[in-house]
Amino acid sequence: MKVVTPGITILKRYGKYANACWILEAGGEAAIVEMPMISPDEHPPWLRAESYARRRHLHVKYALLSHGHVDHCKTLPQFRRQFPETNFVAHRSMVEDRQFLAIMARNSALPFEDWVSGRYRIFDTLFDGPLWSGTLGGEPLHIIYAPKHSYTDVLILFRGAMITGDWFLGDLRDCNALVRPNHKIEAIQRATQVVSELGYHVHMLFSAHGDSLFYDVDFYAMMERSQVAH
Ligand SMILES: [Zn+2]
C-alpha cells in the first residue's frame, strides 16, 4: 500500500501489467479507481478495498475506471458484487466499446442472463458530455472524457491530482494507435479547456498504473507539449 498524497492511496499494483487499484477519500467517503486484472496468487483487490474501507469507516460512494482495457477493468463484475451500494460511474463510450463489452461477457462473476435481459447493468451512472462531477466528503471529484490512448479514456481529478490513465505525456508517442491523431489533440485541448473553466489547479499527474507519479507539474505546459500529431 502506498499513500501517494493525502487522500489518494494505491492499494497495490496487480497482475502481469502491474496496474494499480486506487482509493480516493475525503470526509468519510471514498471512490475506487480501477478494477484491475490480477494474477491467480494475488489476494483479490475487491476484498482488499472492502477491508480498507471497513477499517477506516469509509462509505465507498463511487467506482470508476480510467478506460476499458483489460488490465484496468477485468474484475469490475467482482467489485460490483462486493459493493452493491456503490455508484459505478462511466462515460457512455464505455458501454459502446465492443472490446470492453467482450471482456465483461467473458467474466463468470457477471450475471450474463440478467445482463442480456437488462435486469443487470454494469454501470449505475453514464454521462455523455465532456465532464461529470461529484463529491467525496464535500470535496470535488471530476471526470473528463478525453480519448487519447483509447476511445473510452477519462481523466480523473481529485485533490489537485489528475489520474491520466495510460496517456503518454509530453511528446512521447502513444503505445498504440487506437485513437486518430486529430482526436487526441482535440481531447487534450478539451481537457485543458474543462480544467481551465473549472478553475481547477492541477499540480500532480499520476498514471493509472501508478508507475509514473509527477508531483509539482505545470499542467498547462505539459498539455501543450502533449499536442503532437502522432
Ligand atoms: Zn494499462
Residues whose N, C-alpha, C, O or C-beta is under 5 A from the ligand:
A	BS01	ZN	D71 D166
